[in-house]
């Protein structure tokens, strides 16, 4: 499998793989099939996934995905981390969780922007 850009959430021992690609659905389906899963992604704008027996999770989206899609998938990543670490959400834990969500969103957007800047540099002007 190809290595995709990723970032760590060190304090929770989690790695998030970010697949920002024109063919994100095809890539996601390939990973799903290896794990024996089948998900219809035809109408999805983005997708996140935590595979069993693997370190971390994946976020998939098109390079032109709107930021709202990133926020949505980042919330899933947050839930994966909380589930994996047996954390629960309540009013008393809202501040650290808000900071974690901010970190996840910021990290995904940085990788998306880096990918788009790099891809743009490779295009020839007409």
DAMOVEN-V155750 format. One record per residue. N is the residue number from 0. RES is the residue in one small letter. SS is DSSP state (alpha for helix, beta for strand, coil for the rest). Layout:
N/RES/SS  N/RES/SS
//
This chain:
0/x/coil  1/x/coil  2/x/coil  3/x/coil  4/x/coil  5/x/beta  6/x/beta  7/x/beta  8/x/beta  9/x/alpha  10/x/alpha  11/x/alpha  12/x/coil  13/x/beta  14/x/beta  15/x/beta  16/x/beta  17/x/beta  18/x/beta  19/x/beta  20/x/coil  21/x/coil  22/x/coil  23/x/alpha  24/x/alpha  25/x/alpha  26/x/alpha  27/x/alpha  28/x/alpha  29/x/alpha  30/x/alpha  31/x/alpha  32/x/alpha  33/x/alpha  34/x/coil  35/x/coil  36/x/coil  37/x/coil  38/x/coil  39/x/coil  40/x/coil  41/x/coil  42/x/coil  43/x/coil  44/x/coil  45/x/beta  46/x/beta  47/x/beta  48/x/beta  49/x/coil  50/x/coil  51/x/coil  52/x/coil  53/x/coil  54/x/coil  55/x/coil  56/x/beta  57/x/beta  58/x/beta  59/x/beta  60/x/beta  61/x/coil  62/x/coil  63/x/coil  64/x/coil  65/x/coil  66/x/alpha  67/x/alpha  68/x/alpha  69/x/alpha  70/x/alpha  71/x/alpha  72/x/alpha  73/x/alpha  74/x/alpha  75/x/alpha  76/x/alpha  77/x/alpha  78/x/alpha  79/x/alpha  80/x/alpha  81/x/alpha  82/x/alpha  83/x/alpha  84/x/coil  85/x/coil  86/x/coil  87/x/coil  88/x/coil  89/x/coil  90/x/alpha  91/x/alpha  92/x/alpha  93/x/alpha  94/x/alpha  95/x/alpha  96/x/alpha  97/x/alpha  98/x/alpha  99/x/alpha  100/x/alpha  101/x/alpha  102/x/alpha  103/x/alpha  104/x/alpha  105/x/alpha  106/x/alpha  107/x/alpha  108/x/alpha  109/x/alpha  110/x/alpha  111/x/alpha  112/x/alpha  113/x/alpha  114/x/alpha  115/x/alpha  116/x/alpha  117/x/alpha  118/x/alpha  119/x/alpha  120/x/alpha  121/x/coil  122/x/coil  123/x/coil  124/x/coil  125/x/coil
//
